[in-house]
Amino acid sequence: MTMRGLEGLDVLVTGAASGIGRAIALRLGAEGARVGIFDRDAKGGEDTAARILQAGGTARAWPVDITDLGAVREAVARFEEAFGPTAGLVNSAGWDRAMPFLETTPELWSRILAVNLIGPLNMHHAVLPGMVARGRGKVVNIASDAARVGSSGEAVYAAAKGGIVAFTKTLARELARSGIRLNAVCPGPTDTPLFRDFAGTGERGEKLRRALERAIPLGRLGRPEDYAGLVCLLLSEDADYITGQTISVSGGLTMQ
């Protein structure tokens, strides 16, 4: 049984060239949604689209720098010309560089905030007016458990993701009567290229991985596929009465 209302739904997914974004896009394709992929990694985005097409789904990729509002508006227009009005938006693109806050620089802050906070704001600003005019639409923002409980070495990233959580809740209140639902999903430590970049290579990376596996009640890091089902649920008609929520998916590492 598939989730209600995903068949034929036109959904944009950012950061879908790899990791969690790719897993979400693949699952949406399998559920019958028509998927638009936005990512700076043109080759990775095309590969994700090709996988969806090979499985019998509908998808197309556009290389987009989400930190550029003009480029975002242009890409959204191209997506809607190709597929139709955007009915769902998943903001999954993210980037981080791990180090103690006092060793960071304003240049690093700007890059982290641009990708993790300003980029999603650009996507909302480009997509939401159409959703409001049509009186329907759903947004899922991929935040992080770092936004909920903090994460050593990720102070600016946690701040950006905390901003996404607060932004999601605020827009959920502002736009509820306009028929728009917004929710945030907060992954815990997940085996993705971003995590491997964060953890580093060699013994340091393995030591961190083992420590996290001991700390997580379910005994392993998350996998990108662990989040795709929840995101699809939140975009489906089965979640029509859910908005403004922050949902942790962390194998029990953090509990509300």
Secondary structure, 3 states (H helix, E strand, C coil): CCCCCCCCCEEEEECCCCHHHHHHHHHHHHCCCEEEEEECCHHHHHHHHHHHHHCCCEEEEEECCCCCHHHHHHHHHHHHHHCCCCCEEEECCCCCCCCCHHHCCHHHHHHHHHHHHHHHHHHHHHHHHHHHHHCCEEEEEECCCHHHHCCCCCHHHHHHHHHHHHHHHHHHHHHHHHCEEEEEEEECCECCHHHHHHHCCHHHHHHHHHHHHHHCCCCCCECCHHHHHHHHHHHCHHHCCCCCCEEEECCCCCCC
